[in-house]
Amino acid sequence: MGDLSIALIVCGALIGLMLLGVNIGVALGVSAFIGTWIILNLDVALGVLSGIPYDFAASWKLSSIPMFLFMGYLCYHAKLTDGLFRAARLWLSNLPGGLAISSIGAAAGFSAVTGSSVACAAAMGRIAVPEMLKSGYDKGLASGVVAAAGTIGSLIPPSILLLLYGIFAQVPIGQLFLGGVGPGILTALLYSLMIILRVRANPRLAPRVVESISWRDRFSALVDVWPVLAIAAGVFAGLFAGLFTPTEAGAIGASLSLILALARRTLTRAGFLAAVKETVWTTAAIFVIAIGAHMLTRFLALAGLADALAGLVVDTGFHPLIVMAGMAVIYLILGMFLDPIGIMLLTLPIFLPVVEALDIDLIWFGVLVTKYLEIALITPPVGLNVFVIKGVVGKEIPTSTIFHGILWFIVADLGTITLMLLIPEIVVALPNAFW
Amino acid sequence: MRALMAVDAILSRTSHVLLLLSGIALVAMMLQVSADVVAKYLFHSPIKSTLDVVTYYYMVALTFLPLAAVERGGGHIAVELLTQVFSPRWRNRLALLSALVSCAFFGVLGVITLSTAIQKFHIGEYVMGTLHLQIWPSRFFVPIGFCLIAMVCLAKALRDAFGLFGVSQEDERNG
């Protein structure tokens, strides 16, 4: 049997293990180990096991991940960003569906301090959903908008998905982060536009909130949120200007958030410990998968599968756009039962050689994959963001209603993806302007 | 059975201590990196070896020490969609299989990284950055993390196999 057929069988075994509920990192590592053993020998396979975990974890680049995670969790637990919804509301509530659009605006703001969509959805869910329900908003719209708006969290920097992608694809983090800004804003705009059109067509979805808001109120609401936004702006300016490495940017962001939280006395001891625990917890869970993915990458390279696949795709002569659209379908299917970080780490070893062979811009590809994965967060049957919102709203709104409310946002997302595919400048214009 | 419960209590406490240590590594990393940036730009005198300490100590601690605690809390990521459709009996069997596979994988990793760590200890592994930094001690974080998670998986497998401890998974998660 040739190496390629062994590699294919190993990939099949990997999928089987995962479907049976084996931890993704373990499934990746076990398949890579057995595959290497078969095509070479036990010594090489054991060598991979003994070397990769430490070599992978002992990495300065990777250290940006816990730092940005910590910054986001600190802001969340210190409720530093709770004022964002109030501020967005005072500025945007006159629009049709104003509260829903305010949730999107607030989520976009929160995205600048967190790299996780799930955290973003959780933060907005706890503040915005009760307000919308109180004002008589349609339950599907009220819950759907926060679940969907949360996905902006992984596009606007910082972004854990983009960090992981950058490390695996060896693309500069600063450029990737800048690449995510355009699609993040575009997503927010298309969501808002869709809400306005829907509410125009059916005003009962979102009863107009009558309140008189003075300009004074509007500006005073900004006073509440500017420090945390200034921290984010400062940190990223430093990163993009090349003053900070990503790790330094994350560490400074976390430190400043901590100082701000202490100054405002909004961070309890329990909140601080929760932020530490969740950061450590998430970091370890991500890195186990990443270590397994690294082992699989090594194995696939040994077996030549990734190169063979790349050659195959190039030989078909398909236009890169077709290949990218095809990948979108694969990501959406995987997204139905796997979490985004798992999918990212699982597919990169196989897809990156294809992308490189086709000479596709790696920044564009990374941001596009992130956007694909974000949609997976809100599609049934396993939309993680939906379950987060469900956890926040409790019995009041059934899961099916939330998924129903999200349908229109998925339509808007298809628009965003189409635009990103057809006009790569949406992604690459900003990074190119800086470099 | 009582012996196994005692073992479980020890595993629980040990994983908690390791989780705590990795939390300390996280906070230390944030403080040291920030202090280094401040010292670098304000006083033109960076903190020596920050990059190496972050890389070879904090990162290794953060990655491997929490493994067992995350496993105990069900925090490792797995596909749950298909297992949901099986009957409870089959779900139990799959959980057993999954625990055994994890136990074997982490156990092998634990043993093999331990031998690497001992080897690095004997040669006194170090890096030469701005300071001469011994890094062999952090090599031991790896087998510690892997061996403990392997034991947690083994305990899980035993519980799945015999329903031994008489505590449901929910109780344990809360505990």
Interface residues (C-beta under 8 A of the other chain):
Chain A: L17 M18 L19 L20 G21 V22 N23 I24 G25 V26 A27 G29 V30 F33 L46 L49 S50 G51 P53 Y54 A57 A58 S59 W60 L62 S63 P66 M67 F70 L243 F244 T247 E248 A251 I252 A254 S255 L258 L273 V276 K277 T279 V280 W281 T283 A284 A285 F287 V288 I289 I291 M336 F337 L338 D339 I341 G342 P381 V382
Chain B: L19 S22 G23 L26 V27 M29 M30 L31 V33 S34 D36 V37 Y41 L51 V54 T55 Y56 Y58 M59 V60 L62 T63 F64 P66 L67 A69 V70 G73 G75 H76 I77 A78 V79 E80 L81 L82 T83 L94 A95 L97 S98 V101 S102 F105 F106 V108 L109 I112 T113 S115 T116 S138 R139 V142 F146
